Amino acid sequence: MTDIATMPRPVSFGRRLKRIMADRPLIPLIILLIILVVILQILRPGIVNERWLANTAKFAIPLAILAGCQTMTMLTGGIDLSVGTVATMSAFIMATQIVNQDPAVAFLLAMLPAMLIGLVNGVGVGVFRVHPLIMTLGTSLIGTGFLQVYQRTVIASGAKIPDFLNWLGTGVTYGFPNALLLFVPVAVLIVFMLNRTGFGRLLYAVGDNERAARLSGVRYWQVITALYVLSSLLAGITGLLYIGLIKAPSLSLAEPLVLPSVAAAVIGGTSIFGGRGGYTGTIIGALILTVLTTLLTILQMPEGGRRILFGFIVLFVTAAYLRIVEDR
């Protein structure tokens, strides 16, 4: 006869839920996304249609790419707060230089600050060991200052949004946003890099245990420098896409996307402490935040309230994932 004391105890619902979130984190994210869409449809019957889906994708794509920058840097235990400034600089320089320059020259000039800021971030974090939050915040402030000085030199010439960026940012072909032509290759590149390349494995290794990675022969400063340069280049490309969507160059164009990009990465399951996460969840996180923004607009919540909510989301999700890791 089996001793009752030796019989396995039934697993509680809470523990099962934690196990599902830990082993299959995409499932609860997809469920949450569906719930938000259903609530949106209930509050505004008929809003969920082909046009709404296309518009949602248009606004989610720039956020998803910037969130990809955060995902990659967070995998190493870092963060990149300069992506908003980099995106804004690239967009503003492109819009002002296209007036007098060839499109190819204007593009190179627009991407030059992205390359420089990424290089400075990488060297600062990887070589001089400055904390990523401090380093990227500092370069963000410096970049904003340079952009304000640059604006004074181009006031007379004005600005113009290239037709191609307008087409890419706002155009729809057969019901699909043209921005997918940019986003799909970028998303595939990031997912492939993180899962199938040595560089991706190095990002996870550095974030999981930097000292062990160094002892195994990883050149930390090279990995970090390449990472922040890549992050800035993606942010610069995002700025060009975003200005085609917004159609209004300004000195704070992409700054409102910085906090949501961090929130999207965290919601998607990327640990702010490094070593765990992936880009697929980040994409779903960006979609969740975009739908949530539409929902809050319908509820007439002001911008300040939205930022407070996004901040609470980051704190709550981080605490939830920490609890899951401790219980495993």
N, C-alpha and C positions, 0 to 999 in steps of 0.2 A: 504494500500500500504506500502510495506516494505521500511523503511528509508535506503537510500544508505549508510549512515554513520555507520549503525549498521550491514551491511553485512560483513562477515568474509573476511579478506584480503587473497589473494592467497599466498600460501607458496612458497618461492623462492627455486630454485634448490639447492643452497648452504645450506640452512637450512634443506632441506630434506636429503641431503647427510650427514650432521652432525648428524641428528636424526638416520639415519641408522647405522652410525659408532658407535653411543652411545648405541643403542638398540641391534644391531646385528653386533658386531665388527668382527666376523669371516668371514662375507660375503666379505667385501673389502679385507681382507687378502688373501682369497682364489682366488679372482679375480686377485690380484697382482701377486700371485704365478703363475697362469695360463699365465698371460701376459709375465712374465719373461721366462717361458718355451717356449712360442711361439717365442719370440725374439731370444732365444738361437737356436731354430730349424731353424729360418730364416738365422741367421748368419752362422750356421754350419749344413747344411741339413743332416739329417740322424743321428744326434748325440743322439736324444731322442729315445732310444730303451730299451729293457729289461736290457741290461748290464749297460747302463747309469743310469737307475732307481735304480738298485741294488747298484751301486757305490755311487750315491747321498745319498741313505739311510744310507750306511755305515758311511759316513763322517758326516751326519746330526745327527745321534744318539748320539755320544759323546757330541756334542754341545747342543743337546736338553736336555740331562741329567744335564749338568752343568747349562744350562739356567733354569732348574727346581729348582736348588739350589738358583739361583738369584730370581726366581719368589717367592719362599716361604719367603725368607728374605726381599724382597722388599714389600711384603704384610704387613709387620710390620713396614715399613718405613726405613728398613735397607738395607744392601748390603753385599755381601761376596766376597771380592777381594782375598781371600786366596785359592779359589777353584783350581786355576791353579797350585799353589805350592803344595797343598795337592795331587792333581792327579799325578803330576810329582814325588813326593816323594814316593807314593804308588807304582807307576810303576817301578821306579828305584830300590827300595828296593826289590820288587818281583823278578825283573830280576837278581839281584845280589845274593839274598839269595837262589833262587831255585837251584843254582849250587851245594850247599853243604847241603841244608836242605830238609826235606820232604815238598811236596807241601802245605799241610795243615799248617805246621809251618811257611813256607814262606808267606802264605796268611795272617796269624795272625800278623806276624811282619810287613807286608806291610800296614795293616790297623791300626796298633797301632798309628803311627803319625797322621793319620786322626782323630782318636778318641781324642787324646790329644789336637790337634789344635782346633778341634770343641769345646771341653770343655773349653779351655782357652778363645776362642772367646765368648762363651756363658756367662761365668762368667764375663769377661771384660765388655761386653755390658749390660748384665742383672743385675749384682750386682753392679759393679763399675761405670756404666753409661758412659763408654767410647763410643764415637761416632762409629757406626759400620764401617764406611769407614776407620777411623784411626786405630781401633782395628784390623780389618782384614788385612789391609795393613801392620801393624806392625808384625803380626804373619806370614804373607807371607814372609817378609824379613828375619825374624828369621829362618823360615823353610828352606829358600834357603841357608842361611849360614850353618845350620846344614847339609844339603845335600851335600854341597861342602866339609865339613870336612869328612863326611861319605864316600864320593867317594874315598878319599885318602886311606882309610883302606881296600878297596875292589878292588883296581886296579889290584892286582896280581891274584885274583881269576876269574876275568872276569865277563861276564854277559850272560844270556841265556833267550830267550823268550819261556815260556812253550808252548807245542804243543796245549794245550787246548785253550790258549789265542789267538794263531795264528788262530785256527779254528773258534773261536768266532768272532775275529776281521775282518778276511778277507774271511771266508768261505761263500758259497752260496749254499742253498739247494732248489731245485725245483724253482729257480729264486728268492728266498727270502733270504736276508742276515741272517746269523746265529745270528747276533747281536740282531735281533728282539726277540730272546728267552730271552734276558736280558731286552731289552727296554720295551717290552709290559707289563710285570709284574710291572716294575718300574713306568711306565706311569699310569697304572691303580691304583697303590698304591697312587701316588701323587694326582690324580684326585679324588679318593674316599676319601682320607684324607681331602682334602680341602673342598669338598662339602658335606660329609656325617658324619664327625666325630666332636666331641667337640673340639679337638685340632685345626682342621682347622678353625672352627668358632672363636676360640680364636685368631688365627693369624689375621683374618680380623678385629676383634674387637680391638685388640691392635693397628693395623695400622690406623684404622678409628678414634679412640679417645682413646689414652692411659690412660688419666686421668679417663675417664668414666669407662674404663675396670677395672682399679684399684679399683675404688669406688664400683664396682659391685662384688668385691671379687676375681678378677683374680690375681693369683700370677705371676706377670710379669716376675720375674727373672727365674722362673721354665720354663715358656713357651719359653723364649728366649734361655735359655741354651739347652733345648731339640731341639729347632729349629736349632741352629748352630752345634750341634753334628750330627743331621740328615743330614744337608747340607754337612758337611765334610765327613761323611761316604759315601754319594752318590758320592762326588767328588773322593774319594779314589777308589771306584768301577769303576768310569769312567776312571781313570788312567790305571787300569788293562785292560779295554777294549781297550783303545786308544793305548797302547803299542803293543797289538796284531794286531792292524790295521797298525801302523806306522813301527813296527818291528825294532826300533832303539832307545834304552834307552839313554836319554840325560838329562842334568840338566835343560833344558828349554822345555821339551816335550810338556806340555799342557798349558804353559804360553800364547801362541798366541790365545788361546780360551777364555781368560778371558773377553776381551772387546766384542767380538762377543756374548758371553753368556749374557752379560748385554743388548746388542742391541736386541737379540732375545726376551728377556723377555719384553722389552719396546715396540718393534714392535707388540708383541702379545697382548698388551693392559694392561699390568701390570703397575700400577702407581708407580713411584719412591717415591711418598709421602705416600704410604701405603693405605691399606683398599680396594683396587680395583684391579681386575685382575683374571687370571686363567691360568691353565697349558695348556689347549687345544690350546689357542691362541699362547702360547709360542712355542709349537711344530711346528705350522705353521710358526712362525717367524724363527725358526731354519732352516726349509726347504727353506724359502725365502732367507736367508743369504747364504745357501749352494749353491743354484742355482745361486745367484748373484755372488758368488765367482768363479764359473765355467765361468760365462759370462765375468767377469773381466779378468780371465786368458786368454780367447780367445781374448780379446781386448788388452792383454799384459800389463795390468796395474801393476806396481810394488807393493810390499808389503806395502811400505809406503803410497802409494796412497789409497790402500784398507783400511788401518787403518783410514786415514783422512775421507774417505767416510763413514765408520761405525760410526765415531764420529759425523758427520753431521746428519746421520740417527737418532741417539739417540736424538740429540738436536731437530731435526725437528718433530719427532713423539711425543716427550714429549710436545713440544709447541702446537702441534695439539690437543692432548688429553686435555691439560689444557684449550684450547679455547672451546672445546666441553663441558667440565664440567662447565665452566663459563656461557655458553649460555643456559644450561638446566634449 
